[in-house]
Amino acid sequence: MQFLRNTDVYMHYNSNYYRLHVQNISFSQTFKQEGSKKKTLHSTSSLIEGSTINEANPASIEMELLMVDEGSAYQHKPLELLLTNSGDTLQTFDLYVDASTADESSRKMYKIETCVFTNGAFNISREGVMTVDLSAEGSKVSRINYSSFSVGSYNAGPTYVANPTVKVTVDGTVLENVIAVALEVQNDIEWRENNTVQNALAVTGAGNSTFPTSFVLKQRDVAGNITTYIGTQDSDLQAWKESIAIRIQAGLSAGNDQLDAQLTPCSFTNRVDTTEIFTQGYDFRMIGSPTNLDDLFTY
């Protein structure tokens, strides 16, 4: 039997293996199935369509990564791959998911090839553990024999960033009474068409189906929301601004940030939310195009 609670996750990038502390992980891959009509003038009773399957959709991956306080950057390697681009492409990696505790002779694990991060949502709240919800896509999911990996700097007992100190600066002003911050990075990718007539004719089963192999980065978006109680600091209430800087710092204490996002230039719109306690929300997005988004983040 395989249980999610036993699962270990490894990322293989640039000839190195990184074991990741994740809260949850899920993945799946489907095949494209096209119907083919069988009803003809000579066979009017063939009412049920046939099926043609020779191509796979990109694999989808979801995982929740824990933000930690440690000298080694291995746990935050996924953030580097989420943020760093080279022109219109992103770095790829392979993912290994080991969900078994069986003897090595019968132990199986899962490999997801040519993965790329498409979305990262930072969950920053004054209560709870700081995490990042990561989405990725990959070329192929396969079940393979168990392998052990040398992960070097893996820390089995890291310090998680719980109940972080949060500091948000908007257009040079430090906001008071910040309740929560949401920050999201989106990579809009498009997988290149890979199914040719020759490939389709060669398919005999799932093992040699046509799988996606390459992609192009079409667009990137950085956006989020800041929620604060309404107090004496209300100059932005029901207002908007453009071409301003927004800085988000969160960590175990002031001066010990596990995330420092210096986003510029940005725009925001501000709105009132009339709940039991009146709050205001800044909906912001970055409107600049840095050569490398990773240069704006420290983690």
N, C-alpha and C positions, 0 to 999 in steps of 0.2 A: 504493500500500500504506500501511496505517496500523500503527504500532508503538507499544506502550505506552511504550517508552523515549523517544519523541519528544513525549509528551503534556504539554500545559500545562493547568492547571486554574484557572478564574476563578470567584469568587463575586460575585454581584451582589446588593447589599443596600442599601436606603435611598439609591438613586440613585448608589451608588459601586461601583466594581469593585475586587476584591482578588485579586491573583494569589497562589496558595498554593504553598508548598513541600510536596509530598507524596511519600511513598515509593511508594505504590501507590494505585490507584483502580480500582474496578469498579462497574458499574451494570447494571441490567436492568429490564425491565417486561414483564409478561405480560398476556394477555387472558383473561377468563373465558369458558369454553366449556361450555355446557350441552347435554346430550344430549336428544333428543326422539324418543320411540318412534314408529316408522312402521308397526309390525305391527298390523293390524286384522283383524276377522272377514272382511273382503273382500280382505285382502292378507296372507295368512298367511306368505308367503315373504319379506316385508320384515323380515329379522332384524337388519340393521345399523341402528343409531340414526342419526337426523339430527343436525344441529348448529345451535346458535344462538349467535352471537357478537355482542354489542353493547356490552360494558362492559370497561373495563380495570382491572386491579388497581393499587394504588399502586406506583410505581417503588421499587426498593431500591438503596441506594448504600452502598458501603464504601470508606473511605479512611484511610490512615495519615498523620497530620500530624506534622511535625517540630517539636519545641519549640526555640525559638531565643532568643538573648540579643541584643536590639536595642531601641533606643528606640521605634521605630514599633510600634504594636500591631496592624498589619494582619494579620500572620501568625496572631495569636491571636484574630482576629475570630470564627472558628467556635466557639471556647470560650465567648465571650460569648453567642452565640446558643444554644449547648447549655444554658447555665446560667440564662439570664435568662427569667423567665416574667412574664406579666401576667395574674393570675388563673388561669383554666384554659386559657390558650393560650400559644403560643410564637411568636417571630418567624419568619417564613419568608424564603426567599431563592431565587434562581435560580442554577443551576450550569451553567457552560459548560466543555466538555471538548474541547480542540483536539488531535487526535491525528495531524494531517497536516502534511507539509512540502511539499505541492504548491504550484504557482503559485496566487495568489489567485483567478484566474478559475475554477479547478476545485476549489478547496479547500473542504472540508466540515468542520463541527464538530457537536458534540452539545449540545443544550440540555435541561436538566431543570428543569421549572417547579415553583414552589410547594413547595420542599423544606423539611423540618424535621428537626432532629437528634433522634434517638431514643435514642442511646447514645454514651457516651464513656468509654473505658477508658484510664487513664493508666498507661503502662509505665515504672516507676521502678526502675532497677537500678543498682548501683554500677559496673557495667561495661556499656558500650554507649551508644548515643544515646537520649535520653529522647524518647518519642513518645506520641501519643494515637491510639488506634484509634477512629475515628468511624463511626457508622452513621446513616443518614438515610433518609427516605422522601420521595417527590415525587409530583406530580400527573401529569406527562406527559413522556415522552422523545420528542424529535424531532431529526431531522437537518436542519441549516440551513446556509446559505452562510456562509463565513468572515467574521468581523468582527474588527477590531482594537480593543482596549480601552485606555483611558488609566488606568493603575493607580497613577500617582503615586509612592507611597513604596516600591514594590517594591525589595527588596534582593537582587541576584543572588548575593551571596556572604555570607550571614549566618553568625554563629557558632552552630553547633549545640551543644546541651547534651549533651556526651559525658562519660561516667564521672562523673556528678553527685555532689556532696556531699549526703548524705541525713541529715536530722534528724527524728526522730519523737518526739513528746511524748504520753504517754498518762496522763491523770488527773494532770497536773502533773509527771510523771517522764519524763526523757529516756531513751529506751531505748538500751541498749548493744548493740554487735555486730549492727546491722541488716543483713540480707542483701538483702532485696528488699521492695518495697511495691507492692501493687496497689490502685488506687482507681478505682471505676466509678460513673458517673452514668447512670441510666436514666429516660427519659421515656416513659411508657406512653400512647400516643396512640390515638385511635379515629377513623377517617375516617367522616364522616357519609354516610349513604346518599344517592346522587345519581341513581340510575337510576329514572326514571319511565316510565310507559307512553308518554307523548308523546315522551320522549327516545329510547326504544327503537325506536319506529316511524320516527323520523327518520334512524336509522343506515343508511348505505348502504355503508360501508367503514371501514377502520381510521382514516382521517383524521378522521371525525366520530363516532367511538365516544364513549360516555359515559366521561369521566375523573373521578376523585375531585377535589374542589375545596376542601373544608374539613374540619377535624378539631377534636377537643376533647382536652385534656390530662386524662387520668383519674387518674393517679398518678405520683409521682416517688420514686425510690429512690437512696440514696447509700450505698455499702457497699464493702468491700474486705478486704484481708488484709495483715498485717505479719508477716514471718518474721525471727527473730533466732536466733543461736546461744545456747545455754543456758550461762550463766556464773554469776557471783555474784549477778546480778540476777534472782531467780526468785520474787519475791513474788506474781506473777500466775499462776504455773504451775498449770495445771489449775484455774483459777478463772474467775469471770465478774463483771462489774460493769455497772451501769446508770447513766444520767444523768451521764456523765462527758464531759470534753472530749478530743478527739484532734486534734493538729496535725501536719500533714505538710509538711515543707519540703525542697525539692530544687532544686539549682542548680549553677552552675559553681564556686561557692565559698561558704563561710560568709558570710552577709550579702549575697549576690548570688543570691537565690532566683528561679528561673524558674517555680516553682509553690509557693504557700503556701496550703494548705487548712486553715482553722480551723473544724473541725466540732464543733458542740455543739447539743444534748446527743446523746451516742452511747451505745451499749452494746457489749460485746464478750464473747466466750467464748474461753478459752485452751486449747490442747491441745499435747501433746508429740508430736513426730515422731521416731521412732527410726531414723534413717538412719545412715550411716557416722559422721557427727558429729551428736549430738543437737541438735535445734532445737525451738523453740516457735513456734506460730502464733496470732496474734490475728485472729480473724474478727470484723469490726466492721460496724456499720451506724448511720447517723444516725437518731435517733428523733424529732427536732424537725421543725417545719414553718416555716422562715423565709419571710417574705413574698417575698423574692427570693434565690434560692440563690447568685446571682453575688456577693452581698455577702460571702460567706464565703470566696471565692477571690481570690487575687492571682496574676496570671500575666503 
